[in-house]
């Protein structure tokens, strides 16, 4: 076909095309974690992350929903969430931003491509379980402090 698989992954996941759509996705989901990947579809880091997200979407569909947001198309949240990295993944539950202690010092978001599907599933599960109990901060099952240096 002449089409690189990783370049098409972002098209397989739902995109939110405006600030209003992002707000609605976060506001209206009652029972599942809303996973939002902020970044650029053409960015290599995002391509890796999108492939992983696409690969787990079916496995996590009962407790999470995944959306992609292009930070150039929808710049509304760039300042609020400090979206300065190539690829950022954030978690929300019942209109609340859920933070994850990954051991990196930044609990607000994952700002690298998490290439291991099972690790990402584990993090989403922890977010879901903690958020359902009313926690705004959960601890990742794995410490990433030495794996990803800034």
URQUI-V287016 format. One record per pair of residues at least 6 apart in sequence whose C-alpha atoms are under 6 Angstrom apart, sorted by the first residue. I is the first residue (numbers start at 1). J is the second residue. D is the distance in Angstrom with one decimal. If there is no record, write none. Layout:
((I;J;D) (I;J;D))
This chain:
((6;47;5.8) (9;50;5.8) (9;51;5.4) (10;50;5.6) (14;67;5.3) (15;67;5.7) (15;68;4.7) (15;69;5.8) (16;22;5.8) (16;69;5.4) (18;74;5.5) (19;76;5.9) (26;95;5.2) (27;95;4.8) (30;94;5.6) (32;63;4.6) (32;64;4.7) (33;64;4.4) (33;92;5.7) (33;93;4.9) (33;128;5.9) (34;64;5.8) (34;65;5.1) (34;91;5.7) (34;92;5.0) (35;66;4.7) (35;90;5.9) (35;91;4.8) (36;66;6.0) (36;67;4.9) (36;68;5.7) (36;89;5.6) (36;90;5.3) (37;68;4.8) (37;88;5.6) (37;89;4.4) (38;69;4.8) (38;70;6.0) (38;87;6.0) (38;88;5.1) (39;70;5.2) (39;71;5.3) (39;86;5.7) (39;87;4.6) (40;70;5.0) (45;113;5.7) (46;87;5.3) (49;113;4.8) (52;117;5.7) (87;111;5.7) (87;112;6.0) (88;110;5.6) (88;111;4.4) (89;109;5.7) (89;110;5.1) (90;109;5.0) (91;98;5.4) (92;98;5.3) (98;136;4.9) (98;137;5.8) (99;107;5.3) (99;108;5.0) (99;137;4.6) (100;107;5.0) (100;137;5.6) (100;138;4.9) (100;139;5.6) (101;107;4.9) (101;139;4.6) (101;140;5.7) (102;140;5.2) (102;143;5.5) (102;144;5.6) (103;143;5.1) (103;144;5.5) (103;145;4.7) (104;145;4.6) (123;140;5.9))
